Amino acid sequence: MATAPQVYGADEINAVVLDASSYRTKIGYGSLDCPILNLPSYYGHQTKDGSEKFIFEENSMLIPRPDYEVKKIMKDGIIDDFEGAVKQYNYMFDVLKLKPSEQPILVIESTQNEYEKKTALLKQLLKENKFVATFLIKNPTCVSFAHGRPNCLVVDLGHDLVTITPILDGISLRKQVLGTHYAGAFLNQQLRQLLDHKGVEVVPVYKVKSKTPSYFPDKAQFEERKYDFDISESFENFHKLRILREMKETLLQALPDNETEKLKEQKTEEDTRYFEFPNGLNVPFTKYERVRLANSLFNPSEPYTGESGSNIVVEGFSAETGKIINEDTITSREYVPLRRSKKTDSSSGRRSKDEPTDDKPRGLTSLVNQALNHLDVDLKPQLANNIILTGATSLIPGVAERLNQELTALNPGLKVRIHSSANVTERTCSAWIGGSILSSLGTFHQLWVSENEYDEVGAKKLIMDRFR
């Protein structure tokens, strides 16, 4: 008589999944198909009569207040304000009415996360919040599971960073990660400089009492709302960031370079789109302008700010060739698949043949192609056929099509295939969805780290051996 197969995790475990990224922080229960809370990775901080008030609810953060600042929690996908992060997480736990003593929590982290930030977060979750167990998992690994592809190349176009991560056997190859800052914030800054060049002032909605629709180049016709207290610069910038983000989502479109040049002379009314600002001013943007802005993801050395000339500077951004890996002395051990990836020349101090030989900024296609060239010849065809495009910036129309076309032209011997969800929620929350799937698997339950194991083994060994 055959024995019954062993069942892992037969008990129902309602795990919590937390995904904090550069622009949004998501939380919800494992096995659900979307997060319950999706808040900005910012918080409001008001000081009044010696007391402090912290605001995390999105609509409440947008209300003007005296002595009020809006602060950013994350930078490049890593916690930058740990106190603010802890307060935001505690707020989310309270809203969901969690019972930490009965529920484990899965935390999705960046491949660039630092040792000190990991140890601090582990201590907070297990010692302070008293969660029964926890586990830290890499963002690209979750994306691969969300798409059901354990061997793939994850291309994440986020707010602060564009990252390219090879995934083998469901594990992120951290030392193979490439990336730049030519992402959503890069487009935001170009839009800001383009509006300055046009002479358009971005007036946040809280300053508008009433308005009458008007069209550029006429001046905006609106009545300004007055306040009897000073408005902080950080609060105004947060409002302007939301406007720039809406512009980015509704206006931009990517096209191949040869089609872009044809648009320069075809400035027809049919190709022009108007964007209405909160003060009622409608500003036209030609198709050429909209395409040039989006194409800067592929050609960061040729940004578009409305200025003429070849030495256009996007404020706050410099030339990057793709190597963003944070060389922590203490980190998780690199995963070695059955088929080894190429050996690097770091020990000899010589530059690998696949490394960039100049300081020219690397666009999206060049970066993905560089990541493919770093792979073993046996792995390259498989990962080229399983490129996953994710992140909010990847929703710009034409980005996936241009990336596929250019990669195919650069690699005629490979079958390049790009996978991306058409659903906005699935595209922007794919890491959270992958974490939800993983945390609900019975075989995953044996990986949870409890407080007892944390005390016995120590944070350093856990990070080195478990959290890969």
N, C-alpha and C positions, 0 to 999 in steps of 0.2 A: 504494500500500500504506500503510495507516494505521500511524502510529508507536505503540509501546506506551506506555501511561500511565506517568508517572514514579512510582516507588515510594519513599515516604519511610520511613526507619527500617527498612529491610529486615532489618538485623541484629537478633538477639535481644538485648534489653537488659533485664537483670533489675534494675529499679530498686527502691530502698527507699522506702517511704512512711512518714512520721512525722507524727502528729497529736497535739499536746499541747494539752489543754483544761484547764479549771479544776479538774476532779475526776479525770479519767483521762487517761493518755498511752498512745497506741496506736502500734504499729510492725509492719510486715510487708512482704512483697514485692508489687510491683505485679502486677496481673492475678489475684491471689487475691481471694476473696469475703469474707474477714474477716481482721483483724490476727492476727499470731502471738502477740504480747505485748500485754497490756492491763493496765497497772499504775496504781496511784494516783499522782496528781501530788504526791506527798509522798515524803520519804525519812527513814530513821532515821539519827541521828548520835550516836555514842557516843565519849566521850573517856575514855581510861584510861591512866594512867602516861605522860601527855604525848603519847600517840599517838591517832589518830582512826580510827574505823571507820564506813563509810557502808553502809547497808543499804537495798536497793531491792526485794527480793523481798517480795511482799505478806504471806505467812504469817510470814516471819521478822520483819517490822516489828511484828507483833502480840505478840511475846514480850517480857515485862518484862526490863529490864536495868538495872544501876546506871549512873548518869551518862549517861542516855539520853534524847534528845529526838526528837520527830517534827516535822519542819519542812515547811512548804508551799512548793511550787515556783512555782505559778501564782497569779495574782490577776486576776480579770476577763478571763481568757483570754490574759493577757500574762505572760511570764516575770518573776517577782518576785525569785527567787533564782537568778541566772545560774550561779553556781558549782555549786549543787545540780543545775540542769538539765543542765549539761555532764556531770557525773558520772553522772547517770541515763541520759543518751543513750549515754555510753561503755559503761555496764553493758549496755544493750540491744544495742549493736553487738557486744559480746563474746559475749552469749548466742546471738545469731544467727550468730556467726562470720562477720561481714561482711568483705569485701575492698574497702575504700574505693577503692583504686586501680583497681578494675575495675567499680564500681557507682556510678551517680548516685543522689542522694537528693532526694526531693520533700518539702518541708516545708510543712505546712498551717498557716496563721497566721490570727490574728484580724484583722478589718477595723480594729480599734483599735490594732494593733501600732505601736510607736513606732520612729522612725528609728534611735535609738541601739541599741535591741534588735536591729533587723534587721542593722545593720552588724556588731555583735558576733557574731551568729549566723553570718552569711556568712563572716566571718574564721575562726571556729572550725571550720566544716565544710570549707572549702576549704584553709585554711592549716595548721590543727592536725590535723584528722582525715584530711586529704588525699583527700577524695572527688574522683572524677574530674570530677564536675559536680554542680550543684544547681539548684533552682528553688524560689522561695517563691510560694505561691498562697493566695488567700483561702478561708476556711472555707465561706462560703455558695456560692461558685462550685463547689466540690467537691460540695456537697449537691445543687445543681441538676443536675450531671452524673450523680450517682448515681440521680436520678429521671428522667433523660433529658428535662429541660425547661430549655432555654437561656434562656427568658423566663419568670420566675416571681417570686414573693415568698416568701423563706425566713423562716419564723418558727421561731427556735431557742430552746427553753426549756431552758437549761442549769442548772448548779449556782450560778454567781455572777450570771449575766446572762440576761435575755430580750432578744433582738435581732431586729429586723425589717429585712431587707435586700432591696431590689429588685435583680433580676438581669436584665440586658438583653444579648442576644447572648452569653450565657455569662460576662459580666463584672459583678462587684459594683460598684454605685454607692455608693462609700464615703461620700460626703457626704450621701446620703439615708438613712443608717442611723439607726434609732431604737432605743432600748432603755432598760431600767430594771434595777434590782437585785431586782425582785419575782420571784425565780426559786426554785430549789430550796433555797438557803440561807435564804431568807425564810420558807419553810415549816418548815424545821428549827428556826429560832428560835421560831416560834410553838408548835411542838410542845414545845420545851424549857420555855417559859413556861407552857404548859398543864399539863405534868407538875408543875411547881413549884406551881401553883395547886391541883392535886389533892393535893399532899403526897406525890408519888411520887418516890423517889430512883432515879436511873438508875445501877445497879451494873454496871460492865463485867464481861465474862466472866472476865477474868484474876483477878478478886477472889473468884470463887466456887469453893470446894473441893467442896462437895456441896450439894444443895438438895432441898426437898420442895415440890411444887406447892401454891400458896396463891392465894386470891382476894381482890382488893381489896374492901372497905377493911381486911381483915385484914393484918397485917404479913407481910413476906416471911420465910420460914423457910429459912435457908441458913447454912452454915458458911463463914466468910470465910477466904480463903487469905492467909497472912501472908508478908511478905518482909523480909529482913534489910537492905534498902536502900530508899532513898527513890524513889518513883515520881514522875516529872515530870508537871506539869500538862498539857503538850502531848501526852504519851503517853496520858493518861487521856481528854483531849478527843477524840483520834483514835478511840479505842474507842467513846466515846459518839456520835460522828458516824456511825459505822457502824450503831449501834442506831437512831438517829433516821432514817437513810436507809431502813432496813428497815421501820420504822413507816410512813413516807411511801409506800413501795411497796405495802404490804399493806392499809392502812386507808383512804386518802383516795379521795374520789369527788366529781366536780363535777356540779352540777345547776343549772338556771335558778333565779333568785332567788325566783320565785313558788312553785316547788315546795319550796324550802328552808324558807320560813316555815311551810308546812303540817307539816313534820317536827318543828317545835318542840314541838308538843303530842302527837305520836305517838311516844312513847318506849317502844316495845314491845321485848320480849326478842328477837324475830325480827330486828329491825334493829340489834341491838347486836353488836359484834364485840369479841373479847378478844385482847389482845396479851400474849404471855408474855415477860417480861424474863429476862435470863440468870440472875437469882437465883430464878426459879421463880414470881414474882408475876404473876398474870394480872389485867390492868387492863381494865375494860370501856370501850368508846367507842361512844356512840350514833351513829346515822346522821346526826343533826343536827350533832354535833360534827365528824364526819368530812367532811361536806359543807361546813360553814362554813370549815374549814381550807383545803380545796381551792379554794373560791370566792374566797379572798383573792387569788388570781392575777388574778381579774377585778375585784375590789373591794378594792384594797390599802388604801383609806381605812377599811375595816371589817374589820380583822384579828380573829382569834379566839384568845384566850388563856385563856378560861374566866372572865375578869373581866367585870363589868357596867359599863356606862357608855359614853360616846361618845368619850372621849379616851384610847383604849387605845394604848399605845406599844409597838412591837416594837423591842426593844433593838438598836441598831446600824444601824437603817434610818430614813431620812427621806423626805420627800415628793419624788417625781421625776416630771417631766412627759414624759420620753422622749428628750431631747437628750443623748446620751452621746458624740457624736463628739469624738475627741481632735484638737484643732486644732494639729496639727504644722505647723511652718513648712516642713519638708521632708518631702514624702510623694509617693506616686505621683500622676501627673496624672490628673484625673478623666476617665473615659471618657465620650464624647459619642456617643450612638447616632444613627442616621439620623433618627429622630424625636426631637427634642429634648425633654427634660423641662422642667418649668416653671422660669422664671427666679426666683431668690430676690430678696428685697429687702435683702440684707445690705449692698449697696453704699450704699444710701440710709439705712441705719440703721432703716428701718421694719419693723415686725413683719408677717410674711406672714399672710394671712387664715386660713391653715390651722394656724398655730402656736397652742398652747394659750394662752388668755387668763387663766388663773388658775394657782394653785399646787396645785391638787387633784391627788393622785397618779393617774397614768394606769394603768388595768388593761390586761389583754391585748387585749381587744376594741377598746378606745379607741385603743390604740397601733397596732394593725394598720389600723384605719380611718383614723387620721391618716396612716400611711404611704401608703395608697391615695389619699388626698386630695392628697398631694404630687405625684402622678404626672400626666403629661400626659393630657388627656381621651382621646386615642387609645390610650394604653397601659393605662389603668385597667381596661377590661373584660378584656383578655388576662391581666393579672397577677391580677385577682380570680378568674379561672377557673383559675389555677395557683398556689394558695397551698400551700406545702410545710411541713408541721409536723414538726419534728425535735427531738432532745434528750431526755435521760432523763426530765425532768420532764413532758414531753408524754405520757408513758405513763400518767399518772393517768387512770383511766376517766372519761369524760364531758367531758374538756377539748375534744377535737376537735368533739364534737357541739354543745356550748354555743357555741364560737367560731363555728361555721358558722351556727347559728341566729341569733345576735346580729348578725353581719355581714350576713346576708340581710335582717334587719329594718331595719338602718341603710341598706342600699343595695338597695332593692326593684327598681331598674332594672338591676342587675347579676346575672349568673349566677355566684354564689360557689361555688367548689368547693375543698375542702381535700383534699390528697393526703398520706397518711402510711402508712408500712409497718406491717403488723401484727406483723412479726417484731421481737423485742426487739433483737437484734444489729444488724439493719439500721437501726432507729430510733436507737440510741445511737452507732452507728459510721458513719452515712451520709456524713459528711465524709471519713472514711478510705476508704470504699468508692469514693466519687467520685474521690478522688486515685489510687486503685489503677487505676480505669478510664482516667483521663487519662494516667497514666505509661506505660500499656501501648499507647497509640495510636501508630501509626507517625508521624503528622503532628505529634505532640508532641515528638518527639526533637530537632527542630531548635531547640527553645526552651531546651534545657539551657544553663546558664552554667558555663563551665569556669574554672579558676584563671587561665589565660592571659587570658581576657576580663575577669575580675575585675581583674587587674593593669593591663590596658590601658585599660579604660573607667572603672574606679573604682566604689566602692560607691554613691555618691550618684547617678550617672547610671543605674546599673542599677535602683535603687529607684524613681527617677522614671519611667523609660521601660519597664522590662521587667516588674517585679513588680506587676501590676495585678490 
